[in-house]
Amino acid sequence: MTRSKADPAAARDALILEIAQRRFFLETLETRHSDRLDFHDVAVWAIRDALAEAYEAGRRAASQS
């Protein structure tokens, strides 16, 4: 996946989507106005792991700048 340095918000959103897809098996983070598509049962350990991954990504990004 290519992350653009020109648009940090787009790069952030792409990384968040990538984590959500990998950890929660979601297709999108867009609202689809359907309970079946917008609400998911997620294990607490999966949430913890996804948050830890996002935290580490932010820590790495901060140390690179």
Buried (B, 14 or more C-beta within 10 A) or exposed (E): EEEEEEEEEEBBEBBBBBBBEEBBEBEEEEEEEEEEEEEEEBEEEEEEBBEEBBEEBEEEBEEEE
